[in-house]
């Protein structure tokens, strides 16, 4: 599919894919702001709080009713990271206008126009009523408190705080309980005004509408933004860890969790990027990985294990659920399997399975417009492959020697153990 970008005005860049491959179209509007310890909780609430009521849609019920009129269009908020920045905004999945009834079509009915109009209401006309905000704050605080009840989620939260400290990458985007409790309607309104006045805006559309049709609805409903488009986003990359740090905490959990963070020395714009991707897959990001086959299957040192690679920040994380007494053995085995890759001890089967896994992921991604959006955004702001096919071709060229060289750049930064003090077996956990 042909992915192209267009400058709508000084604030808005449109990434557009015209295709009839999908019955549903995707429209997203993303605002990018620096991740900030004080402001990120506010950033994360400006859109969710708007769903409670706008000038035109006075309640959430009215908003849902309008969504149903638009052939059950689904609009939701987004809150994520992009480098050292926070991304907030809206995304929508809607029926392509070519599938509306003949009566609606003859009357000029447009789902795309209706969805853009609703998005404009959420961005530019929220009510932020105090009574609604108190309910949203209570729900947000309940979610933060519940984090402690999910032992693995809590372990990941603490690990991130300890490894990254004041680095924007380690800031909890949803904030802490004391921060949420202080937020007022006036705070939300002021922060929304600041973001609209300063943030660059990325609009992504994938569907049957032409670029002119999409540009028209943007100009009609979404042209209130005043920020300036940018060509790159900030991200501070530490290529190599100085000295490994180790932390241990206790919690009232049945299971213990070991998390280890590594500096890979490689980011998405580097020549070694594809090799680092495969290194991570071979180490721990598949059911045939070295960690799964050795740490879990052969030595039974963990209940689950896995690794992940953030190609923007150049960080690899390994996480596993263990019995506390297996901590040192599990840590040593993780380092041993990474060392095996550094030595070039990669079998043909491991390399083939890793590439096969990427091939499967790419085929799946081609069926999801949001993956086209992700590739295009990362390429624009951070370099690297612009398309799914370019990524796949880059992966398939990688050799064992290149993977070994990529692994040699990896250094251990932080080890964290959350030691469970209760007896009785495994906790419920989310492994992602």
ChimeraX attribute file (.defattr): number of C-alpha atoms within 10 A of each C-alpha:
attribute: neighborCount
match mode: 1-to-1
recipient: residues
	/A:1	11
	/A:2	8
	/A:3	16
	/A:4	13
	/A:5	16
	/A:6	13
	/A:7	13
	/A:8	16
	/A:9	16
	/A:10	14
	/A:11	22
	/A:12	27
	/A:13	20
	/A:14	22
	/A:15	22
	/A:16	23
	/A:17	24
	/A:18	17
	/A:19	15
	/A:20	14
	/A:21	12
	/A:22	15
	/A:23	14
	/A:24	18
	/A:25	25
	/A:26	23
	/A:27	23
	/A:28	24
	/A:29	25
	/A:30	22
	/A:31	23
	/A:32	24
	/A:33	22
	/A:34	19
	/A:35	25
	/A:36	22
	/A:37	19
	/A:38	13
	/A:39	16
	/A:40	23
	/A:41	22
	/A:42	24
	/A:43	27
	/A:44	22
	/A:45	23
	/A:46	25
	/A:47	23
	/A:48	18
	/A:49	24
	/A:50	25
	/A:51	26
	/A:52	23
	/A:53	22
	/A:54	24
	/A:55	12
	/A:56	14
	/A:57	22
	/A:58	14
	/A:59	17
	/A:60	14
	/A:61	13
	/A:62	16
	/A:63	19
	/A:64	17
	/A:65	13
	/A:66	17
	/A:67	19
	/A:68	12
	/A:69	11
	/A:70	20
	/A:71	15
	/A:72	15
	/A:73	20
	/A:74	16
	/A:75	21
	/A:76	14
	/A:77	21
	/A:78	17
	/A:79	20
	/A:80	16
	/A:81	16
	/A:82	21
	/A:83	23
	/A:84	22
	/A:85	20
	/A:86	23
	/A:87	24
	/A:88	24
	/A:89	25
	/A:90	20
	/A:91	21
	/A:92	20
	/A:93	19
	/A:94	21
	/A:95	22
	/A:96	21
	/A:97	22
	/A:98	14
	/A:99	13
	/A:100	16
	/A:101	11
	/A:102	11
	/A:103	9
	/A:104	13
	/A:105	13
	/A:106	9
	/A:107	9
	/A:108	10
	/A:109	16
	/A:110	16
	/A:111	24
	/A:112	25
	/A:113	19
	/A:114	18
	/A:115	24
	/A:116	22
	/A:117	16
	/A:118	21
	/A:119	23
	/A:120	19
	/A:121	21
	/A:122	27
	/A:123	23
	/A:124	19
	/A:125	16
	/A:126	24
	/A:127	22
	/A:128	21
	/A:129	16
	/A:130	12
	/A:131	9
	/A:132	17
	/A:133	20
	/A:134	17
	/A:135	13
	/A:136	17
	/A:137	20
	/A:138	14
	/A:139	12
	/A:140	19
	/A:141	20
	/A:142	12
	/A:143	13
	/A:144	17
	/A:145	13
	/A:146	13
	/A:147	15
	/A:148	16
	/A:149	15
	/A:150	15
	/A:151	25
	/A:152	27
	/A:153	17
	/A:154	18
	/A:155	24
	/A:156	18
	/A:157	16
	/A:158	18
	/A:159	25
	/A:160	21
	/A:161	16
	/A:162	17
	/A:163	21
	/A:164	15
	/A:165	12
	/A:166	12
	/A:167	16
	/A:168	20
	/A:169	23
	/A:170	20
	/A:171	23
	/A:172	16
	/A:173	24
	/A:174	22
	/A:175	21
	/A:176	17
	/A:177	17
	/A:178	9
	/A:179	17
	/A:180	20
	/A:181	13
	/A:182	9
	/A:183	16
	/A:184	16
	/A:185	18
	/A:186	12
	/A:187	13
	/A:188	23
	/A:189	15
	/A:190	12
	/A:191	17
	/A:192	19
	/A:193	14
	/A:194	13
	/A:195	19
	/A:196	18
	/A:197	15
	/A:198	17
	/A:199	22
	/A:200	22
	/A:201	27
	/A:202	21
	/A:203	25
	/A:204	27
	/A:205	25
	/A:206	30
	/A:207	24
	/A:208	21
	/A:209	20
	/A:210	15
	/A:211	18
	/A:212	9
	/A:213	12
	/A:214	23
	/A:215	18
	/A:216	14
	/A:217	17
	/A:218	21
	/A:219	14
	/A:220	14
	/A:221	19
	/A:222	21
	/A:223	15
	/A:224	15
	/A:225	21
	/A:226	19
	/A:227	19
	/A:228	15
	/A:229	18
	/A:230	16
	/A:231	8
	/A:232	12
	/A:233	16
	/A:234	12
	/A:235	17
	/A:236	13
	/A:237	17
	/A:238	14
	/A:239	18
	/A:240	17
	/A:241	17
	/A:242	11
	/A:243	10
	/A:244	13
	/A:245	15
	/A:246	13
	/A:247	14
	/A:248	11
	/A:249	12
	/A:250	11
	/A:251	16
	/A:252	15
	/A:253	23
	/A:254	19
	/A:255	25
	/A:256	30
	/A:257	26
	/A:258	28
	/A:259	25
	/A:260	24
	/A:261	26
	/A:262	23
	/A:263	23
	/A:264	30
	/A:265	24
	/A:266	28
	/A:267	24
	/A:268	21
	/A:269	16
	/A:270	13
	/A:271	12
	/A:272	17
	/A:273	24
	/A:274	28
	/A:275	25
	/A:276	31
	/A:277	25
	/A:278	27
	/A:279	27
	/A:280	25
	/A:281	26
	/A:282	29
	/A:283	27
	/A:284	25
	/A:285	23
	/A:286	19
	/A:287	16
	/A:288	18
	/A:289	23
	/A:290	26
	/A:291	30
	/A:292	23
	/A:293	17
	/A:294	17
	/A:295	25
	/A:296	18
	/A:297	14
	/A:298	10
	/A:299	13
	/A:300	15
	/A:301	22
	/A:302	24
	/A:303	17
	/A:304	18
	/A:305	27
	/A:306	23
	/A:307	22
	/A:308	18
	/A:309	23
	/A:310	15
	/A:311	22
	/A:312	21
	/A:313	22
	/A:314	23
	/A:315	22
	/A:316	23
	/A:317	24
	/A:318	22
	/A:319	26
	/A:320	25
	/A:321	26
	/A:322	27
	/A:323	20
	/A:324	19
	/A:325	11
	/A:326	14
	/A:327	20
	/A:328	11
	/A:329	12
	/A:330	24
	/A:331	19
	/A:332	12
	/A:333	18
	/A:334	23
	/A:335	13
	/A:336	14
	/A:337	20
	/A:338	23
	/A:339	16
	/A:340	16
	/A:341	23
	/A:342	20
	/A:343	14
	/A:344	16
	/A:345	15
	/A:346	19
	/A:347	12
	/A:348	10
	/A:349	10
	/A:350	19
	/A:351	20
	/A:352	13
	/A:353	18
	/A:354	26
	/A:355	20
	/A:356	13
	/A:357	17
	/A:358	19
	/A:359	18
	/A:360	12
	/A:361	13
	/A:362	16
	/A:363	13
	/A:364	11
	/A:365	14
	/A:366	15
	/A:367	12
	/A:368	13
	/A:369	20
	/A:370	18
	/A:371	16
	/A:372	21
	/A:373	23
	/A:374	15
	/A:375	18
	/A:376	22
	/A:377	17
	/A:378	21
	/A:379	17
	/A:380	17
	/A:381	16
	/A:382	20
	/A:383	17
	/A:384	22
	/A:385	21
	/A:386	18
	/A:387	19
	/A:388	19
	/A:389	14
	/A:390	12
	/A:391	17
	/A:392	19
	/A:393	13
	/A:394	15
	/A:395	20
	/A:396	18
	/A:397	11
	/A:398	19
	/A:399	13
	/A:400	19
	/A:401	16
	/A:402	18
	/A:403	25
	/A:404	22
	/A:405	18
	/A:406	24
	/A:407	26
	/A:408	17
	/A:409	16
	/A:410	23
	/A:411	20
	/A:412	19
	/A:413	22
	/A:414	22
	/A:415	22
	/A:416	23
	/A:417	25
	/A:418	28
	/A:419	23
	/A:420	20
	/A:421	14
	/A:422	12
	/A:423	11
	/A:424	9
	/A:425	11
	/A:426	14
	/A:427	16
	/A:428	13
	/A:429	14
	/A:430	9
	/A:431	12
	/A:432	10
